[in-house]
Amino acid sequence: MKKANIDANVWTFGKDIDTDLIIAARYLNTSVPEELAKHVMEDADPEFVNKMSPGDVIVAGENFGCGSSREHAPIALKAAGIAAVIAPTFARIFYRNAFNMGLPIFELPESAEIKEGHQISIDMNAGTITNKSTNKTYNFTPIPAFMQELLDAGGLMNFAKNEVEGK
């Protein structure tokens, strides 16, 4: 496992951000990641893709990724360059889809303490998120080894391909 650290700028969204807000159904006529990325979070914040930078992190309220089970949502977030999503809870199907697509997500009950514009550091080995803007460190349950292997491979399809090829 090659667990990594993530240093990022934070963008915040509220609770119950559903998959329609992450990527609106009107864009589901494609599954091309780069096309989906152009419209990520558009209905929640029409200027989001113009404001964010690759490597940024989304911090949201509870139940992130609720709604339909479309895998387009984590694909769009990852393709836009979102390095991770932090929330107190995630919809279960989104949780699994995120790992399958190679998008790191972290459950953090205190996520509301992290504000938009804060700078954070995520240490996946230690299971900590440090808010550099407030000098407060939070603990999250480390990602299970198999799930980390999915992230390291870039998602389930790459993981399976590597397994077949003996990598």
C-alpha positions in Angstrom: 0.0 0.0 0.0 1.3 3.4 -0.9 -0.9 5.5 1.3 -0.6 9.2 0.6 -0.9 12.6 2.2 -3.2 15.2 0.7 -2.7 18.9 1.2 -5.6 20.9 0.0 -7.8 23.9 -0.1 -11.4 23.3 1.2 -14.8 23.9 -0.5 -17.8 23.3 1.6 -21.3 22.1 0.9 -24.3 21.4 3.2 -26.0 18.2 4.1 -27.9 15.8 1.8 -25.9 16.6 -1.3 -27.4 14.1 -3.7 -25.9 12.7 -6.8 -28.1 15.1 -8.9 -26.3 18.0 -7.3 -22.9 16.4 -7.9 -23.7 15.8 -11.6 -27.1 16.7 -12.9 -29.0 14.1 -14.9 -29.0 16.3 -18.0 -25.3 15.5 -18.4 -25.6 11.7 -18.1 -25.7 11.3 -21.9 -22.0 10.8 -21.6 -19.7 8.8 -19.3 -16.6 10.6 -20.5 -14.9 11.8 -17.3 -13.5 15.0 -18.8 -17.0 16.0 -20.0 -18.6 15.2 -16.6 -15.9 17.2 -14.8 -17.0 20.4 -16.6 -20.3 20.2 -14.8 -19.5 18.9 -11.4 -21.5 20.5 -8.5 -23.0 22.9 -11.1 -26.5 22.8 -9.6 -25.1 23.4 -6.1 -22.7 26.2 -7.1 -22.7 27.2 -10.8 -19.2 28.6 -10.6 -17.6 25.8 -8.7 -15.6 24.3 -11.5 -14.2 27.8 -12.3 -13.2 28.5 -8.7 -11.8 25.1 -7.6 -8.4 23.8 -8.5 -7.2 20.3 -9.0 -6.2 18.8 -5.6 -8.9 20.7 -3.7 -11.1 18.9 -1.2 -14.9 19.0 -0.6 -16.1 19.1 3.0 -19.8 18.5 3.3 -22.6 17.7 5.8 -24.1 14.4 6.5 -25.5 12.0 3.9 -23.2 13.1 1.0 -24.0 11.3 -2.2 -27.6 10.3 -1.4 -30.0 9.8 -4.2 -29.5 7.6 -7.2 -26.8 5.0 -7.4 -25.0 6.5 -10.4 -21.3 6.1 -10.5 -21.1 9.2 -12.6 -21.0 11.3 -9.4 -17.6 10.1 -8.1 -16.3 9.9 -11.6 -17.1 13.6 -12.2 -15.6 14.6 -8.8 -12.4 12.7 -9.5 -12.1 13.9 -13.1 -12.5 17.5 -11.9 -9.5 17.0 -9.7 -11.2 16.8 -6.3 -8.6 15.0 -4.2 -11.1 13.8 -1.5 -14.5 14.3 0.1 -14.9 14.6 3.8 -18.3 14.3 5.5 -19.8 12.9 8.7 -21.7 10.3 6.7 -22.0 9.1 3.1 -24.8 7.3 1.3 -23.7 3.7 1.3 -23.9 3.3 -2.5 -21.9 6.5 -3.1 -19.4 5.3 -0.5 -18.7 2.1 -2.4 -18.9 3.8 -5.8 -16.3 6.3 -4.7 -13.8 3.6 -3.8 -14.6 1.7 -6.9 -13.8 4.8 -9.0 -10.7 5.6 -6.9 -12.0 8.7 -5.1 -10.9 8.9 -1.4 -13.6 9.8 1.0 -13.3 10.2 4.8 -16.0 10.0 7.4 -15.4 12.8 10.0 -18.2 13.7 12.5 -16.6 17.1 13.1 -16.5 18.1 9.5 -18.6 21.2 10.1 -15.7 22.7 12.0 -13.7 22.8 8.7 -14.7 26.0 6.8 -14.5 27.0 3.1 -11.1 28.4 2.3 -9.3 26.5 5.2 -6.2 24.6 4.3 -6.1 21.0 5.5 -3.7 18.1 5.4 -4.9 14.5 5.3 -2.5 11.8 6.5 -3.9 8.5 5.4 -1.3 6.5 7.3 -2.0 8.2 10.6 -5.7 8.5 10.0 -5.7 12.2 10.7 -7.0 15.4 9.1 -5.2 18.6 10.3 -6.8 21.9 9.7 -3.8 24.1 9.1 -6.0 27.2 9.4 -7.0 26.4 13.0 -4.2 24.1 14.0 -6.7 21.4 15.0 -6.2 17.8 14.2 -9.1 15.3 13.8 -8.9 11.5 13.8 -10.8 9.4 11.3 -11.1 5.7 11.0 -8.3 4.7 8.7 -9.4 3.2 5.3 -9.3 -0.6 5.4 -6.4 -2.1 3.6 -8.4 -3.5 0.7 -10.2 -0.2 0.1 -6.8 1.5 0.2 -5.6 -0.9 -2.5 -8.5 0.2 -4.7 -7.5 3.8 -4.2 -3.9 3.1 -4.9 -4.8 1.4 -8.2 -7.1 4.2 -9.2 -10.3 2.3 -8.8 -11.8 -1.2 -9.0 -11.2 -1.7 -12.8 -7.5 -0.8 -12.6 -7.2 -3.0 -9.5 -8.8 -6.0 -11.3 -6.6 -5.4 -14.4 -3.5 -5.3 -12.2 -4.6 -8.5 -10.5 -5.1 -10.3 -13.8 -1.7 -9.0 -15.1 0.0 -10.1 -11.9 1.1 -6.6 -10.9 
